[in-house]
Amino acid sequence: MTFDTDTRIPSDEKPALFIITGLSGSGKSTAMTAFEDAGYYCVDNMPVKLLPVLLETPPVTDETPAGVTCVMDIREKGFLSHYKDVFQVLRSTGQSFQLLFFEAEEPVLIQRYSQTRRQHPLAMGKSLVESIRIERQQLEPLRKEADQLIDTTRMNVHELKAMVRGIADRGKSYKAMRILLMSFGFKYGIPLNSDLVMDVRFLPNPFFVPELKALDGRDRTLRSYVFQEAESTEFLERYGAFLVGLIPLYEREGKSYLTISIGCTGGRHRSVAVCEELYERLRSAFPGMTIDIIHRDIEQEV
């Protein structure tokens, strides 16, 4: 078995980062306290534009923190306008993070505000009910991006702290999922450690083209031949989009390693070409993940 050694791995290890957001009165402050108890460096009401600066500046503490937790929400006027750009900057630098969105049912939020006698951040000239509903509506796009939705409606303080502490403890060892793209030839057997297997023997076969037969799927000319037809490019687009949608679901379930195997007859031409194309797409979609590429059978005799 021969392995291609062309693997690209991000260099610097990034700290565990949790971003707490959600509805006012839903328990975000209690959650931050739980993260502090778990050894995280925590910042409340963090201006979202300053988040990259914070991560570049190690906190001055007696002990190395387990990670960083920031509470960011509608109290900052620029939060909704800028969070998407800032999150994209983090991903482009390889910084993975988990977005925790806290919420609760309206009657419970009203009750909590009545007990604390605090003013809602959007209460200027509005009733409490109106403020809660406006906030929920404004935060809905952010809610859809959350890695985890936490409904605190039926939780007391102790239950909420215990649940968040579990998230914090798991986050101490959190690392972005590692992906392995492997090309192979069916004539030599399917890789036994595969999580996903795709058969690409329906693509145009360069083996029967004399000037291409001796090349492999890393060659641009050969790849142009494989993807010359509309059906081939459509497959690549559809399968690439499928993986981009599927990978975050595996990561959310705690999977640390995902092997995607692509097979053709001999493992030299079509499967290699598809792996190379997918590598570029996945690297662009998931800059914070380690993505390796192995061509298992590329050195087999043609």
C-alpha positions in Angstrom: 0.0 0.0 0.0 1.5 3.4 -1.0 0.4 6.7 0.5 0.6 10.1 -1.0 2.2 12.4 1.5 0.7 15.6 0.3 -1.2 16.5 3.5 -1.9 20.0 4.7 -2.4 20.7 8.4 -3.1 24.0 10.2 -0.3 25.0 12.4 -1.4 26.8 15.6 -3.6 25.3 18.2 -6.5 27.6 18.9 -8.2 28.0 22.3 -11.6 26.6 23.0 -14.1 29.4 22.4 -17.8 29.5 23.4 -20.0 32.4 22.4 -23.1 32.8 24.5 -26.0 34.7 23.1 -29.8 34.6 23.1 -32.8 36.3 24.7 -32.5 38.6 27.6 -33.6 36.9 30.8 -32.9 33.4 29.4 -30.0 32.6 31.7 -26.9 33.8 29.9 -25.4 35.3 33.1 -25.9 32.1 35.0 -24.3 30.2 32.1 -21.2 32.5 32.1 -20.8 31.8 35.9 -20.8 28.1 35.1 -18.0 28.6 32.5 -16.0 30.6 35.1 -16.4 27.8 37.6 -15.0 25.4 34.9 -11.9 27.5 34.5 -12.8 29.6 31.4 -11.8 33.2 30.9 -15.2 35.0 30.6 -16.2 38.4 29.2 -19.7 39.7 29.5 -21.3 42.1 27.0 -18.3 41.7 24.7 -18.3 44.1 21.6 -18.3 41.6 18.8 -15.7 43.6 16.7 -13.2 43.2 19.6 -13.4 39.4 19.7 -10.5 38.7 17.3 -8.4 41.2 19.3 -9.2 39.4 22.6 -8.2 36.0 21.1 -4.9 37.4 20.0 -4.1 38.8 23.5 -3.6 36.0 26.1 -5.5 36.9 29.3 -3.3 37.7 32.3 -4.3 35.1 34.9 -2.5 33.0 37.5 -3.4 29.8 35.6 -3.8 29.0 31.9 -7.6 29.2 31.3 -9.4 26.2 29.9 -10.8 28.4 27.1 -12.6 31.7 26.4 -16.3 32.4 26.8 -17.9 35.6 25.6 -21.5 36.8 26.2 -22.6 38.9 23.2 -26.2 39.9 22.6 -28.5 42.7 21.7 -27.2 45.0 24.5 -24.5 46.0 22.0 -26.0 48.1 19.3 -23.6 46.9 16.6 -23.9 43.2 17.4 -26.5 42.2 14.9 -24.8 44.3 12.1 -21.3 42.9 12.5 -21.4 39.4 14.0 -21.5 37.6 10.6 -18.3 39.4 9.4 -16.5 38.7 12.7 -17.5 35.0 12.7 -16.2 34.7 9.2 -12.9 36.3 10.2 -12.6 33.7 13.0 -13.2 30.8 10.7 -10.7 32.1 8.2 -8.0 32.1 10.8 -8.8 28.5 11.9 -10.5 29.5 15.1 -13.3 27.1 15.8 -16.1 28.1 18.2 -19.4 26.9 19.5 -22.4 29.3 19.5 -24.8 28.7 22.3 -28.2 30.3 22.0 -30.3 30.6 25.2 -34.0 31.1 25.1 -37.2 30.7 27.2 -40.9 30.9 26.7 -42.5 34.3 26.9 -44.5 33.9 30.2 -41.3 32.7 31.9 -39.3 35.7 30.6 -42.0 38.0 31.9 -42.0 36.4 35.3 -38.2 36.6 35.6 -38.2 40.3 34.7 -41.0 40.9 37.3 -38.9 39.1 40.0 -35.7 41.0 39.3 -37.3 44.3 38.4 -34.7 44.8 35.7 -35.4 46.8 32.6 -35.3 45.0 29.2 -32.5 46.3 26.9 -35.1 47.3 24.3 -37.6 48.8 26.7 -37.2 52.4 25.7 -40.8 53.5 25.1 -42.0 49.9 24.8 -43.8 47.4 27.1 -42.0 44.4 28.4 -44.0 42.0 26.2 -43.3 44.1 23.1 -39.6 44.3 23.9 -39.4 40.5 24.3 -41.1 39.9 21.0 -39.0 42.4 19.1 -35.8 40.9 20.5 -36.9 37.3 19.6 -37.7 38.5 16.0 -34.4 40.3 15.6 -32.4 37.4 16.9 -34.0 34.7 14.8 -31.3 34.7 12.0 -28.6 34.3 14.7 -30.7 31.5 16.3 -30.6 29.5 13.1 -26.8 29.6 13.1 -26.5 28.3 16.7 -24.6 25.1 17.4 -26.8 24.4 20.3 -30.2 25.8 21.4 -30.7 25.8 25.2 -34.3 26.4 26.4 -34.2 27.3 30.1 -38.0 27.5 30.5 -38.2 24.6 32.9 -34.8 24.8 34.4 -33.9 26.2 37.8 -30.5 27.9 38.5 -28.9 24.7 39.7 -30.1 22.6 36.8 -28.9 25.2 34.3 -25.5 25.5 35.9 -25.1 21.7 35.9 -26.0 21.4 32.2 -23.7 24.3 31.2 -20.9 22.9 33.3 -21.1 19.7 31.3 -20.8 21.6 28.0 -17.8 23.5 29.4 -16.0 20.4 30.6 -16.5 18.8 27.2 -15.2 21.9 25.5 -11.9 21.7 27.4 -10.9 18.9 25.1 -12.8 20.2 22.0 -10.9 20.1 18.8 -12.2 20.7 15.3 -13.0 17.4 13.5 -10.3 16.0 11.3 -11.3 14.9 7.7 -9.5 12.3 5.6 -10.1 12.1 1.9 -9.0 8.8 0.5 -8.9 7.7 -3.2 -8.8 3.9 -3.8 -9.4 1.3 -6.5 -12.2 -1.2 -6.0 -10.0 -3.9 -7.5 -7.8 -3.6 -4.4 -10.7 -3.5 -1.9 -12.7 -0.8 -0.1 -10.8 0.9 2.8 -12.1 -0.7 6.0 -12.0 2.5 8.0 -14.3 4.4 5.6 -17.2 6.4 7.1 -18.5 7.4 3.6 -17.8 5.6 0.3 -18.6 7.0 -3.1 -18.3 5.0 -6.3 -17.2 7.3 -9.2 -16.8 4.6 -11.9 -19.6 6.3 -13.9 -17.2 9.2 -14.8 -15.3 9.3 -18.1 -12.3 6.9 -17.8 -8.9 8.3 -18.9 -7.5 4.7 -18.8 -8.8 4.3 -22.4 -7.1 7.5 -23.7 -3.5 6.7 -24.7 -2.1 10.1 -23.9 -3.8 10.2 -20.5 -3.3 6.6 -19.3 0.1 7.1 -17.8 -1.0 10.2 -15.9 -2.9 10.3 -12.6 -5.8 12.4 -11.2 -3.5 15.1 -9.8 -2.7 16.2 -13.4 -4.8 19.1 -14.6 -5.2 17.8 -18.1 -6.5 14.5 -16.9 -8.9 16.2 -14.5 -10.2 18.4 -17.3 -11.0 15.2 -19.2 -12.8 13.6 -16.3 -15.0 16.7 -15.7 -15.5 17.7 -19.3 -19.2 16.6 -19.4 -22.1 18.4 -17.7 -23.0 15.2 -15.8 -19.5 15.1 -14.3 -19.5 18.7 -13.1 -23.0 18.4 -11.8 -22.0 15.3 -9.7 -19.1 17.2 -8.3 -21.2 20.2 -7.4 -24.0 18.1 -5.8 -21.7 15.8 -3.8 -19.5 18.7 -2.7 -22.6 20.5 -1.4 -23.8 17.3 0.3 -20.6 17.0 2.2 -20.5 20.7 3.2 -24.0 20.2 4.7 -23.2 16.9 6.3 -19.8 17.5 7.9 -21.1 20.0 10.6 -23.7 17.5 11.6 -21.1 14.8 12.3 -19.0 17.4 14.2 -22.0 18.5 16.3 -22.4 14.9 17.4 -18.8 14.8 18.7 -17.2 12.8 15.9 -13.5 13.7 15.8 -12.4 11.9 12.6 -14.3 11.4 9.4 -12.9 9.3 6.5 -14.5 10.0 3.1 -13.4 7.3 0.5 -13.7 7.8 -3.3 -13.3 4.8 -5.4 -12.8 4.0 -9.1 -11.6 0.8 -10.8 -7.8 1.1 -10.2 -7.6 4.1 -7.9 -5.3 6.1 -10.1 -7.4 8.4 -12.3 -11.1 9.2 -11.6 -11.1 8.7 -7.8 -7.9 10.8 -7.4 -9.3 13.6 -9.6 -12.5 13.7 -7.5 -10.5 13.7 -4.2 -8.4 16.6 -5.4 -11.4 18.6 -6.4 -13.2 17.9 -3.1 -10.1 18.8 -1.1 -10.1 22.3 -2.5 -13.8 22.7 -1.8 -13.7 21.4 1.8 -10.6 23.4 2.7 -12.4 26.5 1.6 -15.6 25.6 3.4 -13.9 24.5 6.7 -10.7 26.5 7.2 -10.6 25.5 10.8 -10.4 21.8 10.2 -7.5 19.5 9.4 -8.1 18.0 6.0 -5.8 15.3 4.9 -5.7 13.6 1.5 -4.3 10.1 0.8 -4.2 8.4 -2.6 -4.0 4.8 -1.5 -3.5 3.0 -4.8 -2.0 5.7 -7.0 1.3 3.8 -7.4 -0.3 0.6 -8.5 0.7 -0.7 -11.9 -1.5 0.8 -14.7 
